[in-house]
Amino acid sequence: MNVRDSDLTARRMRAAGFADAPDEDVADVVIVNSCSVREKAEDKALGKLGLLCAARRSGRRPGLVVGLTGCMANRLAENVFGLVPGLSFSVGPRSGDRIPELVDRCLAGESGLWCPDPEGATAHRAAARSENAAARCAVGDPVSRPPCSYVTILYGCNQRCSYCIVPHVRGSEESRNPRDILAEVREEVRRGARDVCLLGQSVMRYGRAGGFSWPEDIPSPMGFTEPLPRLLEFLAREEPGLTRIRFTSGHPLGVTPELVRAMREIPQVCPHLHLPMQSGSDRILRAMRRGYDRGRYMAAVRALREGVPDIAITTDVIVGYPGETDEDFELTRSAMEEAGFDNAFVFKYSPRPGTASAQLPDDVADEEKRRRDAVLLADQDARGQRINERWVGRVVEVLVEGPSLRNAERWSGRTGQNKIVVFEPPAGVAAGTSVRVKVELARPQTLYGTVVEPQELQPAE
């Protein structure tokens, strides 16, 4: 989501006449897009801002404009100027359209400018207008685009999980109009995207809150009645240049029979879902206010695996939540094995100010949190290796992204299951094209193979 917000900020700046700097050390303006989900993320943002502002105050870079945006700007509000002396401006994530104006004012000599987000639905309507305008800013944009892109479809969150600060800094849910979403998707495709990921903090709640009603003049030939399946069908039908559609982040209560059917029957919808579990202990799940128990989560996993061939399911897990015992932790280990996750992102619990869990004793020692984190990651490496070995010998379709990060002589891309595939690039290959790769080697998070010639192509089993 922050990648998407950073991209929108860059578009707004270019539309206002600014150009990308080759390096932050020679930039006239540096804007830090922050995250408040974990304390470590805020610490890193504050550290970066402090270094930049110190260079400005010392006289080494007296004209440098240093700005802050993102969730931390909302959480800290005007207090951030005391924490970061010399900060030029701070702006909430839903007021990003104000950034070029604030930069101009700072270049003219002002400083310490604070622009909070408007409240409630007004904020979401303003954000929707801003995103639509930012998408239009892309016309004539010379910056090359990757084949994968992001489009926000749902602002805010109503879930109110006990540990999560997002509802406090992003507000309540509001869904975007499907035609506005389509217009933005079309713009992303025009700029080179072939794989678009639809974003929402709890994306399966698209169209279920905020007074949303599906437009009566947009039919569903496939007979869908739920907003998210209807949106998936609408985008796939109306934008022929869109070859892959994803959506994140999911919630097990959103795994309905209709959504499973949409994932199975709409060819462009990828067989991959990120479905945060957070814990395998019913006691901890209740404390987290997740709204489901282990049984309900596993039922969602079974429905997806039975309904969507070769689906890959990934997850998020928190270790060290207040009161988590060894028994609770072992339940999480067994749940991860039962679910058979293709990949997992494991986070050590971090209390966030203003959340319900912040009132509880943070009673799991840091050393124990690190141990549990390491155990789950080792489990996942072994599990991922077993799962990925099933792909060896098969031919997969890969959307090419470009040179591999570790070896520029090899290229990489992703399958519909969002698995990274590394291969030797054939002549004429380019980012955004599709190649068929025969998988020859598997690692826990990566597949390696060889591009096959058309006469050698065989469908995957």
Secondary structure, DSSP 4 states (H G I P E B T S, - for coil): -HHHHHHHHHHHHHHTT----S-GGG-SEEEEEE--SSHHHHHHHHHHHHHHHHHHHTTSSTT-EEEEEEHHHHHHGGGHHHHSTT--EEE-GGGGGGHHHHHHHHHTT---EEEPPPPHHHHHHHHHHHHHHHHHTTTT--S---SEEEEEEEES-----TT--HHHHH-S-EEPPHHHHHHHHHHHHHTT-SEEEEEETTGGGTTSSTT----TTS--TT---SHHHHHHHHHHHH-TT--EEEEE---GGG--HHHHHHHHH-TTB-SEEE---B-S-HHHHHHHT-S--HHHHHHHHHHHHHHSTT-EEEEEEEE--TT--HHHHHHHHHHHHHHT-SEEEEEE----TTSGGGGS---S-HHHHHHHHHHHHHHHHHHHHHHHHTTTT-EEEEEEEEE-SS-TTSEEEE-TT--EEEEPPPTT--TT-EEEEEEEEE-SSEEEEEEPPGGG-----
